[in-house]
Amino acid sequence: MASIIPGYEYDIFISYRQKDNQPRPSYGWQSKGGRWVSEFVEALKDELESTFKEEINVYFDINTHDGMLETYDVDASLKEKLKCLIFVPVVSRTYCDPKSFA
């Protein structure tokens, strides 16, 4: 499904580090912070669905096996996906880590 506006691939592109969305180990109490990016995106989709008549197309890569590797050409791999109306970077310590590739 394409964007609600012709010429765009997605309405919203969520950019984040996979590391920020991994479950954290539980130590017998409720662990906080695990998969919080997924929870944010689901809440955003619910809100968009209840607000707009049209279906809003959100790109959110949750498949850790398809994540970018150090050998990926980021420009080529994201070329079509970045044709979006709204770009939402989920900024965190790991997102801004200069030692990390992506």
CNS distance restraints for C-alpha pairs under 8 A (distance, minus, plus):
assign (resid   1 and name CA) (resid   9 and name CA) 7.91 0.50 0.50
assign (resid   1 and name CA) (resid  57 and name CA) 6.99 0.50 0.50
assign (resid   2 and name CA) (resid   6 and name CA) 7.67 0.50 0.50
assign (resid   2 and name CA) (resid   8 and name CA) 6.70 0.50 0.50
assign (resid   2 and name CA) (resid   9 and name CA) 4.93 0.50 0.50
assign (resid   2 and name CA) (resid  10 and name CA) 5.78 0.50 0.50
assign (resid   2 and name CA) (resid  11 and name CA) 7.92 0.50 0.50
assign (resid   2 and name CA) (resid  57 and name CA) 6.81 0.50 0.50
assign (resid   3 and name CA) (resid   7 and name CA) 7.69 0.50 0.50
assign (resid   3 and name CA) (resid   8 and name CA) 5.37 0.50 0.50
assign (resid   3 and name CA) (resid   9 and name CA) 5.37 0.50 0.50
assign (resid   3 and name CA) (resid  10 and name CA) 4.65 0.50 0.50
assign (resid   3 and name CA) (resid  11 and name CA) 4.99 0.50 0.50
assign (resid   3 and name CA) (resid  56 and name CA) 7.01 0.50 0.50
assign (resid   3 and name CA) (resid  57 and name CA) 5.92 0.50 0.50
assign (resid   3 and name CA) (resid  84 and name CA) 7.49 0.50 0.50
assign (resid   4 and name CA) (resid   8 and name CA) 7.94 0.50 0.50
assign (resid   4 and name CA) (resid  11 and name CA) 6.83 0.50 0.50
assign (resid   4 and name CA) (resid  54 and name CA) 7.14 0.50 0.50
assign (resid   4 and name CA) (resid  55 and name CA) 7.60 0.50 0.50
assign (resid   4 and name CA) (resid  56 and name CA) 6.88 0.50 0.50
assign (resid   4 and name CA) (resid  57 and name CA) 7.79 0.50 0.50
assign (resid   5 and name CA) (resid  11 and name CA) 7.94 0.50 0.50
assign (resid   7 and name CA) (resid  83 and name CA) 7.79 0.50 0.50
assign (resid   8 and name CA) (resid  83 and name CA) 5.01 0.50 0.50
assign (resid   8 and name CA) (resid  84 and name CA) 5.34 0.50 0.50
assign (resid   8 and name CA) (resid  85 and name CA) 6.92 0.50 0.50
assign (resid   9 and name CA) (resid  80 and name CA) 6.60 0.50 0.50
assign (resid   9 and name CA) (resid  81 and name CA) 6.24 0.50 0.50
assign (resid   9 and name CA) (resid  82 and name CA) 7.56 0.50 0.50
assign (resid   9 and name CA) (resid  83 and name CA) 5.19 0.50 0.50
assign (resid   9 and name CA) (resid  84 and name CA) 5.84 0.50 0.50
assign (resid  10 and name CA) (resid  57 and name CA) 5.30 0.50 0.50
assign (resid  10 and name CA) (resid  58 and name CA) 6.06 0.50 0.50
assign (resid  10 and name CA) (resid  59 and name CA) 6.47 0.50 0.50
assign (resid  10 and name CA) (resid  81 and name CA) 6.79 0.50 0.50
assign (resid  10 and name CA) (resid  82 and name CA) 7.65 0.50 0.50
assign (resid  10 and name CA) (resid  83 and name CA) 6.38 0.50 0.50
assign (resid  10 and name CA) (resid  84 and name CA) 4.62 0.50 0.50
assign (resid  10 and name CA) (resid  85 and name CA) 6.89 0.50 0.50
assign (resid  11 and name CA) (resid  56 and name CA) 6.11 0.50 0.50
assign (resid  11 and name CA) (resid  57 and name CA) 5.19 0.50 0.50
assign (resid  11 and name CA) (resid  58 and name CA) 5.98 0.50 0.50
assign (resid  11 and name CA) (resid  84 and name CA) 5.05 0.50 0.50
assign (resid  11 and name CA) (resid  85 and name CA) 4.89 0.50 0.50
assign (resid  11 and name CA) (resid  86 and name CA) 6.10 0.50 0.50
assign (resid  12 and name CA) (resid  56 and name CA) 7.77 0.50 0.50
assign (resid  12 and name CA) (resid  57 and name CA) 6.50 0.50 0.50
assign (resid  12 and name CA) (resid  58 and name CA) 4.73 0.50 0.50
assign (resid  12 and name CA) (resid  59 and name CA) 6.20 0.50 0.50
assign (resid  12 and name CA) (resid  84 and name CA) 5.78 0.50 0.50
assign (resid  12 and name CA) (resid  85 and name CA) 6.02 0.50 0.50
assign (resid  12 and name CA) (resid  86 and name CA) 4.68 0.50 0.50
assign (resid  12 and name CA) (resid  87 and name CA) 5.84 0.50 0.50
assign (resid  12 and name CA) (resid  88 and name CA) 7.15 0.50 0.50
assign (resid  13 and name CA) (resid  58 and name CA) 5.91 0.50 0.50
assign (resid  13 and name CA) (resid  59 and name CA) 4.79 0.50 0.50
assign (resid  13 and name CA) (resid  60 and name CA) 6.52 0.50 0.50
assign (resid  13 and name CA) (resid  81 and name CA) 7.45 0.50 0.50
assign (resid  13 and name CA) (resid  82 and name CA) 6.88 0.50 0.50
assign (resid  13 and name CA) (resid  84 and name CA) 6.35 0.50 0.50
assign (resid  13 and name CA) (resid  86 and name CA) 6.33 0.50 0.50
assign (resid  13 and name CA) (resid  87 and name CA) 4.93 0.50 0.50
assign (resid  13 and name CA) (resid  88 and name CA) 6.02 0.50 0.50
assign (resid  14 and name CA) (resid  58 and name CA) 7.40 0.50 0.50
assign (resid  14 and name CA) (resid  59 and name CA) 6.12 0.50 0.50
assign (resid  14 and name CA) (resid  60 and name CA) 5.36 0.50 0.50
assign (resid  14 and name CA) (resid  87 and name CA) 6.34 0.50 0.50
assign (resid  14 and name CA) (resid  88 and name CA) 4.90 0.50 0.50
assign (resid  14 and name CA) (resid  89 and name CA) 6.00 0.50 0.50
assign (resid  14 and name CA) (resid  90 and name CA) 7.20 0.50 0.50
assign (resid  15 and name CA) (resid  60 and name CA) 7.36 0.50 0.50
assign (resid  15 and name CA) (resid  87 and name CA) 7.46 0.50 0.50
assign (resid  15 and name CA) (resid  88 and name CA) 6.06 0.50 0.50
assign (resid  15 and name CA) (resid  89 and name CA) 4.63 0.50 0.50
assign (resid  15 and name CA) (resid  90 and name CA) 5.99 0.50 0.50
assign (resid  16 and name CA) (resid  20 and name CA) 7.35 0.50 0.50
assign (resid  16 and name CA) (resid  37 and name CA) 7.90 0.50 0.50
assign (resid  16 and name CA) (resid  89 and name CA) 6.10 0.50 0.50
assign (resid  16 and name CA) (resid  90 and name CA) 5.05 0.50 0.50
assign (resid  16 and name CA) (resid  91 and name CA) 7.03 0.50 0.50
assign (resid  16 and name CA) (resid  95 and name CA) 6.50 0.50 0.50
assign (resid  17 and name CA) (resid  21 and name CA) 7.30 0.50 0.50
assign (resid  17 and name CA) (resid  90 and name CA) 7.97 0.50 0.50
assign (resid  17 and name CA) (resid  94 and name CA) 6.69 0.50 0.50
assign (resid  17 and name CA) (resid  95 and name CA) 5.54 0.50 0.50
assign (resid  18 and name CA) (resid  22 and name CA) 6.72 0.50 0.50
assign (resid  18 and name CA) (resid  62 and name CA) 7.69 0.50 0.50
assign (resid  18 and name CA) (resid  64 and name CA) 6.73 0.50 0.50
assign (resid  18 and name CA) (resid  67 and name CA) 7.67 0.50 0.50
assign (resid  19 and name CA) (resid  94 and name CA) 7.34 0.50 0.50
assign (resid  20 and name CA) (resid  34 and name CA) 7.69 0.50 0.50
assign (resid  20 and name CA) (resid  35 and name CA) 7.20 0.50 0.50
assign (resid  20 and name CA) (resid  36 and name CA) 7.65 0.50 0.50
assign (resid  20 and name CA) (resid  37 and name CA) 7.09 0.50 0.50
assign (resid  20 and name CA) (resid  92 and name CA) 7.83 0.50 0.50
assign (resid  20 and name CA) (resid  94 and name CA) 7.24 0.50 0.50
assign (resid  21 and name CA) (resid  34 and name CA) 6.03 0.50 0.50
assign (resid  21 and name CA) (resid  35 and name CA) 4.10 0.50 0.50
assign (resid  21 and name CA) (resid  36 and name CA) 5.95 0.50 0.50
assign (resid  21 and name CA) (resid  37 and name CA) 5.50 0.50 0.50
assign (resid  21 and name CA) (resid  38 and name CA) 6.80 0.50 0.50
assign (resid  22 and name CA) (resid  34 and name CA) 5.61 0.50 0.50
assign (resid  22 and name CA) (resid  35 and name CA) 5.33 0.50 0.50
assign (resid  23 and name CA) (resid  33 and name CA) 7.63 0.50 0.50
assign (resid  23 and name CA) (resid  34 and name CA) 4.07 0.50 0.50
assign (resid  23 and name CA) (resid  35 and name CA) 5.53 0.50 0.50
assign (resid  24 and name CA) (resid  31 and name CA) 6.64 0.50 0.50
assign (resid  24 and name CA) (resid  32 and name CA) 7.72 0.50 0.50
assign (resid  24 and name CA) (resid  33 and name CA) 7.22 0.50 0.50
assign (resid  24 and name CA) (resid  34 and name CA) 5.15 0.50 0.50
assign (resid  25 and name CA) (resid  31 and name CA) 7.07 0.50 0.50
assign (resid  26 and name CA) (resid  30 and name CA) 6.70 0.50 0.50
assign (resid  26 and name CA) (resid  31 and name CA) 5.45 0.50 0.50
assign (resid  27 and name CA) (resid  31 and name CA) 7.50 0.50 0.50
assign (resid  35 and name CA) (resid  39 and name CA) 6.55 0.50 0.50
assign (resid  36 and name CA) (resid  40 and name CA) 6.15 0.50 0.50
assign (resid  37 and name CA) (resid  41 and name CA) 6.24 0.50 0.50
assign (resid  37 and name CA) (resid  90 and name CA) 7.98 0.50 0.50
assign (resid  38 and name CA) (resid  42 and name CA) 6.15 0.50 0.50
assign (resid  38 and name CA) (resid  62 and name CA) 7.83 0.50 0.50
assign (resid  39 and name CA) (resid  43 and name CA) 6.19 0.50 0.50
assign (resid  40 and name CA) (resid  44 and name CA) 6.14 0.50 0.50
assign (resid  41 and name CA) (resid  45 and name CA) 6.10 0.50 0.50
assign (resid  41 and name CA) (resid  60 and name CA) 7.80 0.50 0.50
assign (resid  42 and name CA) (resid  46 and name CA) 6.17 0.50 0.50
assign (resid  43 and name CA) (resid  47 and name CA) 6.22 0.50 0.50
assign (resid  44 and name CA) (resid  48 and name CA) 6.13 0.50 0.50
assign (resid  45 and name CA) (resid  49 and name CA) 6.01 0.50 0.50
assign (resid  45 and name CA) (resid  56 and name CA) 7.93 0.50 0.50
assign (resid  45 and name CA) (resid  58 and name CA) 7.78 0.50 0.50
assign (resid  46 and name CA) (resid  50 and name CA) 6.32 0.50 0.50
assign (resid  47 and name CA) (resid  51 and name CA) 6.16 0.50 0.50
assign (resid  48 and name CA) (resid  52 and name CA) 5.89 0.50 0.50
assign (resid  48 and name CA) (resid  56 and name CA) 6.89 0.50 0.50
assign (resid  49 and name CA) (resid  53 and name CA) 7.41 0.50 0.50
assign (resid  49 and name CA) (resid  54 and name CA) 7.97 0.50 0.50
assign (resid  49 and name CA) (resid  55 and name CA) 6.70 0.50 0.50
assign (resid  49 and name CA) (resid  56 and name CA) 7.31 0.50 0.50
assign (resid  52 and name CA) (resid  56 and name CA) 7.71 0.50 0.50
assign (resid  59 and name CA) (resid  81 and name CA) 7.38 0.50 0.50
assign (resid  61 and name CA) (resid  67 and name CA) 7.75 0.50 0.50
assign (resid  63 and name CA) (resid  67 and name CA) 6.76 0.50 0.50
assign (resid  68 and name CA) (resid  72 and name CA) 6.11 0.50 0.50
assign (resid  68 and name CA) (resid  74 and name CA) 7.60 0.50 0.50
assign (resid  68 and name CA) (resid 102 and name CA) 7.04 0.50 0.50
assign (resid  69 and name CA) (resid 101 and name CA) 7.84 0.50 0.50
assign (resid  69 and name CA) (resid 102 and name CA) 7.89 0.50 0.50
assign (resid  70 and name CA) (resid 101 and name CA) 5.91 0.50 0.50
assign (resid  70 and name CA) (resid 102 and name CA) 7.42 0.50 0.50
assign (resid  72 and name CA) (resid  77 and name CA) 7.29 0.50 0.50
assign (resid  73 and name CA) (resid  77 and name CA) 6.18 0.50 0.50
assign (resid  74 and name CA) (resid  78 and name CA) 6.04 0.50 0.50
assign (resid  74 and name CA) (resid 102 and name CA) 7.72 0.50 0.50
assign (resid  75 and name CA) (resid  79 and name CA) 5.69 0.50 0.50
assign (resid  78 and name CA) (resid  82 and name CA) 5.79 0.50 0.50
assign (resid  79 and name CA) (resid  83 and name CA) 7.14 0.50 0.50
assign (resid  82 and name CA) (resid  87 and name CA) 7.91 0.50 0.50
assign (resid  90 and name CA) (resid  95 and name CA) 7.54 0.50 0.50
assign (resid  91 and name CA) (resid  95 and name CA) 5.63 0.50 0.50
assign (resid  91 and name CA) (resid  96 and name CA) 6.95 0.50 0.50
assign (resid  92 and name CA) (resid  96 and name CA) 6.34 0.50 0.50
assign (resid  93 and name CA) (resid  97 and name CA) 6.12 0.50 0.50
assign (resid  94 and name CA) (resid 100 and name CA) 7.74 0.50 0.50
